[in-house]
Amino acid sequence: MRCSNVADYREAARCFLPDFAWQYLEGGAEDQLTMADNRAAFQRIGFTPRVLVDVDAVDTRVMWGTTSGTTTAAWPAVVGPTGLNGLYRPHAEETLARAAHARGLPFALSTASTSLIEDVRRATDGELWLQLYVQQDRRIAENMMARARANGFTTLLLTVDTPVTGQRDHYARTGFTLPLKWTPRLLWDVATHPRWVAAVGRHGVPQLVNIAKSAGLGRGIEEQAAALSRQMDRSIAWADLAWLRRHWPGRLLVKGVQSATDALHASKHEVDGVVLSNHGGRQLDGAPSAMDVLAEAAPLVRRDFDLFIDGGVRRGSDIVKAVALGARGVLLGRAPLYGLAGGGRAGVDHVLALLENELQICLRLLGCPRIDALDTSWLRRPQAARALEEVDA
């Protein structure tokens, strides 16, 4: 099919993937209220365009960081960390990283990746970030940080919203488990998707090789999955950021912050910023959208404290709205994966090109030639505007 936007690639991915893989990519927690609100939060915001402005050229370049290190990007986005990407295409993380770097963006590798830190670094010389889960045996996290540092990763994303896995009903519906249990239903699901079998299935079940290497595990997906989930450190607290800092001198962001209170609290610790995130609606159903938290948090934190968001970004105009509301940038999760599943490397390239082009069109139609000039005055959201005015007062 000819894809003209991210929604088209979503449909292409749905057609390509077996149902169990599609549901893993697309599913949220419980009734998926939070996942739906992630999109609705962008749709609740309008624009206040300005006319008769010279927009022959627009500047979308951004710079993030503090004394811990800086990052430049061609536009305010990062191809964000997502797990088990080998379900969609072979060598998925290498493909995503190359595509991100070709568009001038950093790529963030997940702890739950199906490619090694070392292999992703060999695939590209662009900027790489690492998303980190902390297990009960903290030596695993320490080893992963050491490996990332040795391979030139610049930024660490400590993910804090997953002490347990959220209730995901689609796992029960599709029979998704690690390792896969080959029921008649699952066999039929796979057999009716021959293109996926030819591209992905013939390689076998993807392995969580990153966690396996740092934990000293063999090739056994069941043991790897246990190390990733059931052995998660549920005791980690704000005081443990000092332990993390001893092992990671570079840029450090706390990912999974879901309240303005916690964003402000994080800004008083030795971290460079936070990612406001509800894990794509896959954890606590009923958690707020990152955009709603951003509206509350942005006026509270100091200006050199980086606020990023993720969840529900599907258009270049969504990125403009996030930046105008106070974000330094967005992390792209499902959108590049739709491109990956629907079209491989070419699909990821096209998704990122579409988003960048939409971003530039939006800035021109807004009458804003520089993305760093955006603020809430460009937005039409009376309720949010009143809340911001009350905080400023």
GIFEN-V439191 format. One record per residue. N is the residue number from 0. PSI is psi in whole degrees, -180 to 180 (none if undefined). Layout:
{{N & PSI} {N & PSI}}
//
This chain:
{{0 & 152} {1 & 120} {2 & 126} {3 & -7} {4 & 178} {5 & -36} {6 & -37} {7 & -41} {8 & -32} {9 & -45} {10 & -38} {11 & -40} {12 & -43} {13 & -39} {14 & -34} {15 & -38} {16 & 144} {17 & 157} {18 & -38} {19 & -38} {20 & -38} {21 & -45} {22 & -34} {23 & -42} {24 & -45} {25 & -23} {26 & 152} {27 & -169} {28 & 144} {29 & -118} {30 & 4} {31 & 31} {32 & -43} {33 & -40} {34 & -42} {35 & -38} {36 & -25} {37 & -41} {38 & -43} {39 & -31} {40 & -38} {41 & -39} {42 & -21} {43 & -12} {44 & 132} {45 & -175} {46 & 160} {47 & 88} {48 & 157} {49 & 141} {50 & 172} {51 & 45} {52 & 139} {53 & 107} {54 & 30} {55 & -38} {56 & 141} {57 & 145} {58 & 114} {59 & 4} {60 & 146} {61 & 158} {62 & 133} {63 & 157} {64 & 175} {65 & -151} {66 & -16} {67 & -10} {68 & 157} {69 & 158} {70 & 135} {71 & 144} {72 & 150} {73 & -25} {74 & 162} {75 & 71} {76 & 156} {77 & 137} {78 & 108} {79 & 172} {80 & 130} {81 & 146} {82 & 159} {83 & 38} {84 & -16} {85 & -11} {86 & -21} {87 & -39} {88 & 153} {89 & 151} {90 & 44} {91 & -46} {92 & -39} {93 & -41} {94 & -47} {95 & -42} {96 & -46} {97 & -42} {98 & -42} {99 & -48} {100 & -31} {101 & -26} {102 & 7} {103 & 27} {104 & 151} {105 & 160} {106 & 133} {107 & 125} {108 & 135} {109 & 148} {110 & -35} {111 & 29} {112 & 158} {113 & 11} {114 & 148} {115 & 151} {116 & -47} {117 & -38} {118 & -37} {119 & -41} {120 & -40} {121 & -26} {122 & -20} {123 & 154} {124 & 14} {125 & -179} {126 & 132} {127 & 138} {128 & 157} {129 & 128} {130 & 132} {131 & 126} {132 & 146} {133 & 121} {134 & 169} {135 & -40} {136 & 98} {137 & -11} {138 & -26} {139 & -48} {140 & -40} {141 & -41} {142 & -41} {143 & -40} {144 & -41} {145 & -43} {146 & -43} {147 & -43} {148 & -41} {149 & -23} {150 & 16} {151 & 20} {152 & 141} {153 & -28} {154 & 139} {155 & 132} {156 & 100} {157 & 115} {158 & 126} {159 & 8} {160 & 18} {161 & 53} {162 & -29} {163 & 163} {164 & 134} {165 & 161} {166 & 109} {167 & 98} {168 & -28} {169 & -22} {170 & -45} {171 & -38} {172 & -43} {173 & -9} {174 & 25} {175 & 123} {176 & 163} {177 & 116} {178 & 165} {179 & 139} {180 & 118} {181 & 79} {182 & 163} {183 & -38} {184 & -45} {185 & -40} {186 & -42} {187 & -42} {188 & -46} {189 & -43} {190 & -28} {191 & 10} {192 & 68} {193 & -31} {194 & -40} {195 & -42} {196 & -44} {197 & -37} {198 & -35} {199 & -53} {200 & -32} {201 & -16} {202 & -6} {203 & 176} {204 & 128} {205 & 149} {206 & 147} {207 & 72} {208 & -30} {209 & -50} {210 & -35} {211 & -43} {212 & -45} {213 & -27} {214 & -4} {215 & 35} {216 & 160} {217 & -166} {218 & 85} {219 & 107} {220 & -31} {221 & -46} {222 & -38} {223 & -45} {224 & -37} {225 & -41} {226 & -32} {227 & -36} {228 & -64} {229 & -22} {230 & 18} {231 & 141} {232 & 107} {233 & 0} {234 & -5} {235 & 137} {236 & 177} {237 & -37} {238 & -23} {239 & -7} {240 & -29} {241 & -41} {242 & -43} {243 & -42} {244 & -28} {245 & -25} {246 & -11} {247 & 99} {248 & -11} {249 & -164} {250 & 138} {251 & 123} {252 & 142} {253 & 118} {254 & 133} {255 & 14} {256 & 134} {257 & 20} {258 & 152} {259 & -34} {260 & -45} {261 & -33} {262 & -44} {263 & -41} {264 & -42} {265 & -36} {266 & -14} {267 & 1} {268 & 176} {269 & 62} {270 & 161} {271 & -14} {272 & -174} {273 & 158} {274 & 113} {275 & 117} {276 & 141} {277 & 25} {278 & 38} {279 & 25} {280 & 19} {281 & 0} {282 & -89} {283 & 110} {284 & 128} {285 & -8} {286 & 152} {287 & 158} {288 & 152} {289 & -33} {290 & -40} {291 & -40} {292 & -38} {293 & -43} {294 & -33} {295 & -34} {296 & -36} {297 & -41} {298 & -12} {299 & -32} {300 & 158} {301 & 157} {302 & -27} {303 & 10} {304 & 118} {305 & 126} {306 & 119} {307 & 160} {308 & 160} {309 & 171} {310 & 106} {311 & 7} {312 & 116} {313 & -9} {314 & 154} {315 & -33} {316 & -28} {317 & -39} {318 & -41} {319 & -45} {320 & -43} {321 & -45} {322 & -43} {323 & -30} {324 & -10} {325 & 1} {326 & 148} {327 & -23} {328 & 179} {329 & 153} {330 & 127} {331 & 122} {332 & -84} {333 & -35} {334 & -52} {335 & -30} {336 & -34} {337 & -43} {338 & -41} {339 & -51} {340 & -42} {341 & -25} {342 & 14} {343 & -149} {344 & -43} {345 & -36} {346 & -43} {347 & -45} {348 & -45} {349 & -40} {350 & -47} {351 & -38} {352 & -40} {353 & -46} {354 & -42} {355 & -42} {356 & -43} {357 & -37} {358 & -46} {359 & -41} {360 & -45} {361 & -45} {362 & -41} {363 & -44} {364 & -25} {365 & -23} {366 & 33} {367 & 98} {368 & -12} {369 & 126} {370 & -26} {371 & -2} {372 & -6} {373 & 140} {374 & -172} {375 & -14} {376 & -17} {377 & -4} {378 & 150} {379 & 96} {380 & 80} {381 & -43} {382 & -46} {383 & -41} {384 & -41} {385 & -41} {386 & -41} {387 & -40} {388 & -39} {389 & -40} {390 & -44} {391 & -36} {392 & none}}
//
